């Protein structure tokens, strides 16, 4: 097995694509790569498997990718398109198994409020979500993969991206929701083999990177390959990829990378 396999469960923005009630060309597209569920990735290593974020479409994504094992869940932040599939983690908590839940203190506070039924200590029935909360303020290990939180700005929100490293290799940096990437984070992820980064649309947005802004970040990071995610319905897959420089691609739901 590769050091890491990364499967894009979803690559869309908070509304998903197609957007309800929209009749634009991308929302009517027959290209399956233009059908984007909410952004999330599934990571597999030789030791364990985990998911980064559980959005509204998490159940459908797991069924589509035939996922039968999740050993932990890692959250970037608590916006609804990244957490509202939390209850579907119950499928991986049968027989009373607890699910390690990694999140920043701010995000953990929100998870405990929104999903009080799971965190209040009274939800001890086998078959329901049994979270084992683990606040993230420093690098931690999942198997032999070092997971380093990368704090970035997403409007007024503080969001964690993550760097995945094994045996000294900077394998992947995941920055799904951000508007600014500070110099300190650029230094941590410079030269990573894979950069997965927010690129909402061509037009500027107050809380997300545009395609142009994401390209500027990629030029500074100098990764092996850059993959754009968290895409809205203004970016047709095939047409947009033709305009990107070498080494920059658009991710799509179901794409699997082996590192």
Phi and psi restraints in degrees (value plus and minus 20) as a CYANA .aco file:
   2 UNK   PHI     -83.6   -43.6
   2 UNK   PSI     144.9   184.9
   3 UNK   PHI     -77.5   -37.5
   3 UNK   PSI     -65.2   -25.2
   4 UNK   PHI    -164.0  -124.0
   4 UNK   PSI     122.0   162.0
   5 UNK   PHI    -134.1   -94.1
   5 UNK   PSI     109.6   149.6
   6 UNK   PHI    -138.7   -98.7
   6 UNK   PSI     100.0   140.0
   7 UNK   PHI    -129.9   -89.9
   7 UNK   PSI     107.8   147.8
   8 UNK   PHI     -98.8   -58.8
   8 UNK   PSI      86.4   126.4
   9 UNK   PHI     -91.4   -51.4
   9 UNK   PSI     -59.7   -19.7
  10 UNK   PHI    -170.0  -130.0
  10 UNK   PSI     131.4   171.4
  11 UNK   PHI    -152.8  -112.8
  11 UNK   PSI      -7.6    32.4
  12 UNK   PHI    -117.6   -77.6
  12 UNK   PSI     150.1   190.1
  13 UNK   PHI    -100.9   -60.9
  13 UNK   PSI    -193.2  -153.2
  14 UNK   PHI     -82.5   -42.5
  14 UNK   PSI     -46.2    -6.2
  15 UNK   PHI    -107.7   -67.7
  15 UNK   PSI     -34.3     5.7
  16 UNK   PHI      51.2    91.2
  16 UNK   PSI     149.9   189.9
  17 UNK   PHI    -157.1  -117.1
  17 UNK   PSI     104.6   144.6
  18 UNK   PHI     -87.2   -47.2
  18 UNK   PSI     133.5   173.5
  19 UNK   PHI    -108.4   -68.4
  19 UNK   PSI     117.2   157.2
  20 UNK   PHI     -74.6   -34.6
  20 UNK   PSI     107.7   147.7
  21 UNK   PHI      60.3   100.3
  21 UNK   PSI     -18.1    21.9
  22 UNK   PHI    -115.4   -75.4
  22 UNK   PSI     121.5   161.5
  23 UNK   PHI    -139.2   -99.2
  23 UNK   PSI       4.4    44.4
  24 UNK   PHI     -92.3   -52.3
  24 UNK   PSI     149.9   189.9
  25 UNK   PHI     -82.8   -42.8
  25 UNK   PSI     -57.7   -17.7
  26 UNK   PHI     -90.8   -50.8
  26 UNK   PSI     -60.5   -20.5
  27 UNK   PHI     -88.0   -48.0
  27 UNK   PSI     -43.1    -3.1
  28 UNK   PHI    -117.7   -77.7
  28 UNK   PSI     -19.1    20.9
  29 UNK   PHI     -81.8   -41.8
  29 UNK   PSI     123.9   163.9
  30 UNK   PHI    -115.3   -75.3
  30 UNK   PSI     -21.6    18.4
  31 UNK   PHI     -94.8   -54.8
  31 UNK   PSI      96.2   136.2
  32 UNK   PHI     -80.2   -40.2
  32 UNK   PSI     -40.5    -0.5
  33 UNK   PHI     -92.5   -52.5
  33 UNK   PSI     -34.2     5.8
  34 UNK   PHI    -108.6   -68.6
  34 UNK   PSI     -23.6    16.4
  35 UNK   PHI    -113.1   -73.1
  35 UNK   PSI      87.2   127.2
  36 UNK   PHI    -141.7  -101.7
  36 UNK   PSI      97.9   137.9
  37 UNK   PHI    -107.3   -67.3
  37 UNK   PSI     156.2   196.2
  38 UNK   PHI     -84.8   -44.8
  38 UNK   PSI     127.0   167.0
  39 UNK   PHI     -87.0   -47.0
  39 UNK   PSI     111.6   151.6
  40 UNK   PHI    -190.4  -150.4
  40 UNK   PSI     135.0   175.0
  41 UNK   PHI    -152.6  -112.6
  41 UNK   PSI     131.7   171.7
  42 UNK   PHI    -133.7   -93.7
  42 UNK   PSI     105.3   145.3
  43 UNK   PHI    -136.0   -96.0
  43 UNK   PSI     110.4   150.4
  44 UNK   PHI    -141.9  -101.9
  44 UNK   PSI     111.1   151.1
  45 UNK   PHI    -141.8  -101.8
  45 UNK   PSI     152.3   192.3
  46 UNK   PHI     -81.6   -41.6
  46 UNK   PSI     -42.5    -2.5
  47 UNK   PHI    -116.7   -76.7
  47 UNK   PSI     -55.0   -15.0
  48 UNK   PHI    -182.1  -142.1
  48 UNK   PSI     153.2   193.2
  49 UNK   PHI    -153.8  -113.8
  49 UNK   PSI     123.9   163.9
  50 UNK   PHI    -169.2  -129.2
  50 UNK   PSI     144.9   184.9
  51 UNK   PHI    -138.4   -98.4
  51 UNK   PSI     121.8   161.8
  52 UNK   PHI    -123.4   -83.4
  52 UNK   PSI      88.3   128.3
  53 UNK   PHI      56.8    96.8
  53 UNK   PSI     126.5   166.5
  54 UNK   PHI    -148.9  -108.9
  54 UNK   PSI      66.3   106.3
  55 UNK   PHI     -96.9   -56.9
  55 UNK   PSI    -194.4  -154.4
  56 UNK   PHI     -76.6   -36.6
  56 UNK   PSI     -47.7    -7.7
  57 UNK   PHI    -118.8   -78.8
  57 UNK   PSI      -6.4    33.6
  58 UNK   PHI     -77.0   -37.0
  58 UNK   PSI     -63.9   -23.9
  59 UNK   PHI     -79.9   -39.9
  59 UNK   PSI     -68.9   -28.9
  60 UNK   PHI     -82.9   -42.9
  60 UNK   PSI     -59.2   -19.2
  61 UNK   PHI     -83.7   -43.7
  61 UNK   PSI     -62.8   -22.8
  62 UNK   PHI     -83.9   -43.9
  62 UNK   PSI     -60.3   -20.3
  63 UNK   PHI     -86.7   -46.7
  63 UNK   PSI     -62.1   -22.1
  64 UNK   PHI     -82.0   -42.0
  64 UNK   PSI     -61.6   -21.6
  65 UNK   PHI    -113.8   -73.8
  65 UNK   PSI     -15.9    24.1
  66 UNK   PHI      34.9    74.9
  66 UNK   PSI      26.8    66.8
  67 UNK   PHI    -101.5   -61.5
  67 UNK   PSI     104.9   144.9
  68 UNK   PHI    -141.0  -101.0
  68 UNK   PSI     -22.7    17.3
  69 UNK   PHI    -157.6  -117.6
  69 UNK   PSI     103.2   143.2
  70 UNK   PHI    -155.4  -115.4
  70 UNK   PSI      95.4   135.4
  71 UNK   PHI    -112.5   -72.5
  71 UNK   PSI     -36.7     3.3
  72 UNK   PHI    -184.6  -144.6
  72 UNK   PSI     141.8   181.8
  73 UNK   PHI    -149.1  -109.1
  73 UNK   PSI     117.3   157.3
  74 UNK   PHI    -140.5  -100.5
  74 UNK   PSI     109.8   149.8
  75 UNK   PHI    -129.3   -89.3
  75 UNK   PSI     120.4   160.4
  76 UNK   PHI    -104.3   -64.3
  76 UNK   PSI     -62.7   -22.7
  77 UNK   PHI    -189.0  -149.0
  77 UNK   PSI     160.0   200.0
  78 UNK   PHI    -125.3   -85.3
  78 UNK   PSI      -3.8    36.2
  79 UNK   PHI     -83.2   -43.2
  79 UNK   PSI     129.5   169.5
  80 UNK   PHI     -78.8   -38.8
  80 UNK   PSI     -54.3   -14.3
  81 UNK   PHI     -93.5   -53.5
  81 UNK   PSI     -19.8    20.2
  82 UNK   PHI    -138.2   -98.2
  82 UNK   PSI     -29.4    10.6
  83 UNK   PHI    -148.0  -108.0
  83 UNK   PSI     -34.8     5.2
  84 UNK   PHI     -94.4   -54.4
  84 UNK   PSI     -20.7    19.3
  85 UNK   PHI    -114.9   -74.9
  85 UNK   PSI      -8.6    31.4
  86 UNK   PHI     -71.8   -31.8
  86 UNK   PSI     -64.1   -24.1
  87 UNK   PHI     -84.6   -44.6
  87 UNK   PSI     -42.9    -2.9
  88 UNK   PHI     -94.1   -54.1
  88 UNK   PSI     -24.9    15.1
  89 UNK   PHI     -86.1   -46.1
  89 UNK   PSI     -32.7     7.3
  90 UNK   PHI     -77.3   -37.3
  90 UNK   PSI     -47.8    -7.8
  91 UNK   PHI     -82.8   -42.8
  91 UNK   PSI     -38.7     1.3
  92 UNK   PHI    -130.7   -90.7
  92 UNK   PSI      -6.6    33.4
  93 UNK   PHI    -140.8  -100.8
  93 UNK   PSI      -0.4    39.6
  94 UNK   PHI     -83.8   -43.8
  94 UNK   PSI     137.8   177.8
  95 UNK   PHI      44.4    84.4
  95 UNK   PSI       5.1    45.1
  96 UNK   PHI      57.7    97.7
  96 UNK   PSI      -7.1    32.9
  97 UNK   PHI     -90.7   -50.7
  97 UNK   PSI     113.1   153.1
  98 UNK   PHI    -106.1   -66.1
  98 UNK   PSI     126.8   166.8
  99 UNK   PHI    -125.9   -85.9
  99 UNK   PSI      94.3   134.3
 100 UNK   PHI     -82.2   -42.2
 100 UNK   PSI     108.7   148.7
 101 UNK   PHI    -140.7  -100.7
 101 UNK   PSI      94.5   134.5
 102 UNK   PHI    -124.1   -84.1
 102 UNK   PSI     109.6   149.6
 103 UNK   PHI    -183.4  -143.4
 103 UNK   PSI     137.8   177.8
 104 UNK   PHI     -82.9   -42.9
 104 UNK   PSI     139.5   179.5
 105 UNK   PHI     -74.3   -34.3
 105 UNK   PSI     -59.8   -19.8
 106 UNK   PHI     -85.2   -45.2
 106 UNK   PSI     -65.2   -25.2
 107 UNK   PHI     -88.4   -48.4
 107 UNK   PSI     -59.2   -19.2
 108 UNK   PHI     -81.6   -41.6
 108 UNK   PSI     -59.4   -19.4
 109 UNK   PHI     -79.7   -39.7
 109 UNK   PSI     -63.0   -23.0
 110 UNK   PHI     -87.3   -47.3
 110 UNK   PSI     -61.8   -21.8
 111 UNK   PHI     -80.5   -40.5
 111 UNK   PSI     -61.9   -21.9
 112 UNK   PHI     -87.2   -47.2
 112 UNK   PSI     -51.2   -11.2
 113 UNK   PHI     -94.9   -54.9
 113 UNK   PSI     -68.6   -28.6
 114 UNK   PHI     -90.5   -50.5
 114 UNK   PSI     -58.8   -18.8
 115 UNK   PHI    -132.5   -92.5
 115 UNK   PSI      26.7    66.7
 116 UNK   PHI     -73.2   -33.2
 116 UNK   PSI     -55.9   -15.9
 117 UNK   PHI     -77.0   -37.0
 117 UNK   PSI     -49.1    -9.1
 118 UNK   PHI    -109.9   -69.9
 118 UNK   PSI     -52.7   -12.7
 119 UNK   PHI    -115.9   -75.9
 119 UNK   PSI     -29.0    11.0
 120 UNK   PHI    -100.5   -60.5
 120 UNK   PSI     -18.1    21.9
 121 UNK   PHI      63.4   103.4
 121 UNK   PSI     -23.6    16.4
 122 UNK   PHI    -119.6   -79.6
 122 UNK   PSI     -32.5     7.5
 123 UNK   PHI    -111.9   -71.9
 123 UNK   PSI      53.2    93.2
 124 UNK   PHI    -128.5   -88.5
 124 UNK   PSI       0.7    40.7
 125 UNK   PHI    -104.2   -64.2
 125 UNK   PSI     111.3   151.3
 126 UNK   PHI     -76.7   -36.7
 126 UNK   PSI     118.0   158.0
 127 UNK   PHI      78.9   118.9
 127 UNK   PSI     -28.3    11.7
 128 UNK   PHI    -128.5   -88.5
 128 UNK   PSI     147.8   187.8
 129 UNK   PHI     -86.1   -46.1
 129 UNK   PSI     105.7   145.7
 130 UNK   PHI    -141.8  -101.8
 130 UNK   PSI      65.3   105.3
 131 UNK   PHI     -96.2   -56.2
 131 UNK   PSI     125.2   165.2
 132 UNK   PHI    -134.9   -94.9
 132 UNK   PSI      70.5   110.5
 133 UNK   PHI     -90.1   -50.1
 133 UNK   PSI     113.0   153.0
 134 UNK   PHI    -155.4  -115.4
 134 UNK   PSI      85.7   125.7
 135 UNK   PHI     -92.3   -52.3
 135 UNK   PSI     117.0   157.0
 136 UNK   PHI    -124.4   -84.4
 136 UNK   PSI      95.7   135.7
 137 UNK   PHI    -153.8  -113.8
 137 UNK   PSI     -19.9    20.1
 138 UNK   PHI    -176.0  -136.0
 138 UNK   PSI     148.5   188.5
 139 UNK   PHI     -77.8   -37.8
 139 UNK   PSI     127.2   167.2
 140 UNK   PHI    -160.8  -120.8
 140 UNK   PSI     146.8   186.8
 141 UNK   PHI    -128.3   -88.3
 141 UNK   PSI     116.9   156.9
 142 UNK   PHI    -140.2  -100.2
 142 UNK   PSI      83.8   123.8
 143 UNK   PHI      43.3    83.3
 143 UNK   PSI    -146.3  -106.3
 144 UNK   PHI    -123.1   -83.1
 144 UNK   PSI      -7.1    32.9
 145 UNK   PHI    -114.8   -74.8
 145 UNK   PSI     103.0   143.0
 146 UNK   PHI    -104.5   -64.5
 146 UNK   PSI     104.4   144.4
 147 UNK   PHI    -130.9   -90.9
 147 UNK   PSI      95.1   135.1
 148 UNK   PHI    -129.0   -89.0
 148 UNK   PSI     101.9   141.9
 149 UNK   PHI     -88.2   -48.2
 149 UNK   PSI     120.3   160.3
 150 UNK   PHI    -142.9  -102.9
 150 UNK   PSI      74.0   114.0
 151 UNK   PHI     -90.1   -50.1
 151 UNK   PSI     104.3   144.3
 152 UNK   PHI    -153.1  -113.1
 152 UNK   PSI     142.5   182.5
 153 UNK   PHI    -113.7   -73.7
 153 UNK   PSI     112.8   152.8
 154 UNK   PHI    -147.6  -107.6
 154 UNK   PSI      60.7   100.7
 155 UNK   PHI      47.5    87.5
 155 UNK   PSI    -148.0  -108.0
 156 UNK   PHI    -106.5   -66.5
 156 UNK   PSI     -29.1    10.9
 157 UNK   PHI    -104.3   -64.3
 157 UNK   PSI     125.7   165.7
 158 UNK   PHI    -117.2   -77.2
 158 UNK   PSI     103.1   143.1
 159 UNK   PHI    -139.4   -99.4
 159 UNK   PSI     125.4   165.4
 160 UNK   PHI    -116.8   -76.8
 160 UNK   PSI      99.2   139.2
 161 UNK   PHI    -106.0   -66.0
 161 UNK   PSI     159.0   199.0
 162 UNK   PHI    -163.8  -123.8
 162 UNK   PSI     118.7   158.7
 163 UNK   PHI    -122.7   -82.7
 163 UNK   PSI     110.2   150.2
 164 UNK   PHI    -128.9   -88.9
 164 UNK   PSI     101.6   141.6
 165 UNK   PHI    -153.5  -113.5
 165 UNK   PSI     118.6   158.6
 166 UNK   PHI    -157.7  -117.7
 166 UNK   PSI     113.3   153.3
 167 UNK   PHI      30.1    70.1
 167 UNK   PSI      18.8    58.8
 168 UNK   PHI      64.1   104.1
 168 UNK   PSI     -29.5    10.5
 169 UNK   PHI    -105.3   -65.3
 169 UNK   PSI     108.1   148.1
 170 UNK   PHI    -102.5   -62.5
 170 UNK   PSI      75.3   115.3
 171 UNK   PHI    -100.0   -60.0
 171 UNK   PSI     -65.4   -25.4
 172 UNK   PHI    -175.9  -135.9
 172 UNK   PSI     122.6   162.6
 173 UNK   PHI    -138.9   -98.9
 173 UNK   PSI     110.5   150.5
 174 UNK   PHI    -136.1   -96.1
 174 UNK   PSI      92.4   132.4
 175 UNK   PHI    -148.1  -108.1
 175 UNK   PSI      60.2   100.2
 176 UNK   PHI     -99.1   -59.1
 176 UNK   PSI     -49.4    -9.4
 177 UNK   PHI    -156.4  -116.4
 177 UNK   PSI      86.9   126.9
 178 UNK   PHI    -182.3  -142.3
 178 UNK   PSI     135.1   175.1
 179 UNK   PHI    -135.4   -95.4
 179 UNK   PSI     -47.4    -7.4
 180 UNK   PHI    -155.3  -115.3
 180 UNK   PSI     120.5   160.5
 181 UNK   PHI    -142.0  -102.0
 181 UNK   PSI      88.2   128.2
 182 UNK   PHI     -87.1   -47.1
 182 UNK   PSI     140.8   180.8
 183 UNK   PHI     -77.1   -37.1
 183 UNK   PSI     -55.8   -15.8
 184 UNK   PHI     -82.0   -42.0
 184 UNK   PSI     -57.1   -17.1
 185 UNK   PHI     -94.5   -54.5
 185 UNK   PSI     -60.1   -20.1
 186 UNK   PHI     -74.9   -34.9
 186 UNK   PSI     -64.2   -24.2
 187 UNK   PHI     -82.9   -42.9
 187 UNK   PSI     -56.1   -16.1
 188 UNK   PHI     -90.0   -50.0
 188 UNK   PSI     -53.0   -13.0
 189 UNK   PHI    -126.8   -86.8
 189 UNK   PSI     -18.6    21.4
 190 UNK   PHI     -75.8   -35.8
 190 UNK   PSI     109.6   149.6
 191 UNK   PHI      60.5   100.5
 191 UNK   PSI     -11.9    28.1
 192 UNK   PHI     -78.9   -38.9
 192 UNK   PSI     129.8   169.8
 193 UNK   PHI     -88.0   -48.0
 193 UNK   PSI     -57.7   -17.7
 194 UNK   PHI    -150.5  -110.5
 194 UNK   PSI     109.7   149.7
 195 UNK   PHI    -133.6   -93.6
 195 UNK   PSI     100.5   140.5
 196 UNK   PHI    -129.2   -89.2
 196 UNK   PSI      98.4   138.4
 197 UNK   PHI    -162.0  -122.0
 197 UNK   PSI     125.9   165.9
 198 UNK   PHI     -76.4   -36.4
 198 UNK   PSI     110.1   150.1
 199 UNK   PHI    -170.8  -130.8
 199 UNK   PSI      58.2    98.2
 200 UNK   PHI     -80.5   -40.5
 200 UNK   PSI     -68.3   -28.3
 201 UNK   PHI    -188.8  -148.8
 201 UNK   PSI     159.0   199.0
 202 UNK   PHI     -95.3   -55.3
 202 UNK   PSI     -61.5   -21.5
 203 UNK   PHI     -88.8   -48.8
 203 UNK   PSI     128.4   168.4
 204 UNK   PHI     -84.4   -44.4
 204 UNK   PSI     129.3   169.3
 205 UNK   PHI    -155.7  -115.7
 205 UNK   PSI     126.4   166.4
 206 UNK   PHI     -90.5   -50.5
 206 UNK   PSI     -41.3    -1.3
 207 UNK   PHI    -146.0  -106.0
 207 UNK   PSI     -24.9    15.1
 208 UNK   PHI    -147.1  -107.1
 208 UNK   PSI     133.6   173.6
 209 UNK   PHI     -91.1   -51.1
 209 UNK   PSI     121.0   161.0
 210 UNK   PHI    -102.3   -62.3
 210 UNK   PSI     152.4   192.4
 211 UNK   PHI     -78.3   -38.3
 211 UNK   PSI     -65.6   -25.6
 212 UNK   PHI     -82.2   -42.2
 212 UNK   PSI     -62.5   -22.5
 213 UNK   PHI     -86.9   -46.9
 213 UNK   PSI     -58.7   -18.7
 214 UNK   PHI     -85.1   -45.1
 214 UNK   PSI     -57.4   -17.4
 215 UNK   PHI     -84.4   -44.4
 215 UNK   PSI     -56.4   -16.4
 216 UNK   PHI     -84.5   -44.5
 216 UNK   PSI     -62.3   -22.3
 217 UNK   PHI     -84.0   -44.0
 217 UNK   PSI     -64.8   -24.8
 218 UNK   PHI     -79.9   -39.9
 218 UNK   PSI     -58.3   -18.3
 219 UNK   PHI     -84.6   -44.6
 219 UNK   PSI     -50.1   -10.1
 220 UNK   PHI    -100.5   -60.5
 220 UNK   PSI     -56.9   -16.9
 221 UNK   PHI     -93.9   -53.9
 221 UNK   PSI     -54.5   -14.5
 222 UNK   PHI      35.7    75.7
 222 UNK   PSI      35.3    75.3
 223 UNK   PHI     -96.9   -56.9
 223 UNK   PSI     150.9   190.9
 224 UNK   PHI     -84.7   -44.7
 224 UNK   PSI     -68.4   -28.4
 225 UNK   PHI    -163.3  -123.3
 225 UNK   PSI     122.4   162.4
 226 UNK   PHI    -129.6   -89.6
 226 UNK   PSI     114.8   154.8
 227 UNK   PHI    -141.3  -101.3
 227 UNK   PSI     103.8   143.8
 228 UNK   PHI    -103.8   -63.8
 228 UNK   PSI     119.7   159.7
 229 UNK   PHI    -159.9  -119.9
 229 UNK   PSI    -197.0  -157.0
 230 UNK   PHI      35.5    75.5
 230 UNK   PSI      34.5    74.5
 231 UNK   PHI    -117.1   -77.1
 231 UNK   PSI     121.2   161.2
 232 UNK   PHI    -116.2   -76.2
 232 UNK   PSI    -195.3  -155.3
 233 UNK   PHI    -103.1   -63.1
 233 UNK   PSI      -8.9    31.1
 234 UNK   PHI    -112.2   -72.2
 234 UNK   PSI     -19.9    20.1
 235 UNK   PHI    -140.1  -100.1
 235 UNK   PSI      74.8   114.8
 236 UNK   PHI     -87.1   -47.1
 236 UNK   PSI     113.0   153.0
 237 UNK   PHI     -78.0   -38.0
 237 UNK   PSI     -81.2   -41.2
 238 UNK   PHI     -82.0   -42.0
 238 UNK   PSI     -65.6   -25.6
 239 UNK   PHI     -84.9   -44.9
 239 UNK   PSI     -62.5   -22.5
 240 UNK   PHI     -89.4   -49.4
 240 UNK   PSI     -59.9   -19.9
 241 UNK   PHI     -79.8   -39.8
 241 UNK   PSI     -52.7   -12.7
 242 UNK   PHI     -86.5   -46.5
 242 UNK   PSI     -39.8     0.2
 243 UNK   PHI    -114.9   -74.9
 243 UNK   PSI     -25.6    14.4
 244 UNK   PHI    -109.1   -69.1
 244 UNK   PSI     131.3   171.3
 245 UNK   PHI     -92.0   -52.0
 245 UNK   PSI     145.7   185.7
 246 UNK   PHI     -76.1   -36.1
 246 UNK   PSI     121.2   161.2
 247 UNK   PHI      65.9   105.9
 247 UNK   PSI     -19.1    20.9
 248 UNK   PHI    -140.4  -100.4
 248 UNK   PSI     105.5   145.5
 249 UNK   PHI    -150.4  -110.4
 249 UNK   PSI     147.0   187.0
 250 UNK   PHI    -125.9   -85.9
 250 UNK   PSI     105.1   145.1
 251 UNK   PHI     -94.5   -54.5
 251 UNK   PSI     140.6   180.6
 252 UNK   PHI    -164.9  -124.9
 252 UNK   PSI     137.2   177.2
 253 UNK   PHI     -78.3   -38.3
 253 UNK   PSI     108.7   148.7
 254 UNK   PHI      73.9   113.9
 254 UNK   PSI     -30.6     9.4
 255 UNK   PHI     -81.6   -41.6
 255 UNK   PSI     114.8   154.8
 256 UNK   PHI    -142.5  -102.5
 256 UNK   PSI     108.7   148.7
 257 UNK   PHI    -131.7   -91.7
 257 UNK   PSI     116.0   156.0
 258 UNK   PHI    -131.4   -91.4
 258 UNK   PSI     107.6   147.6
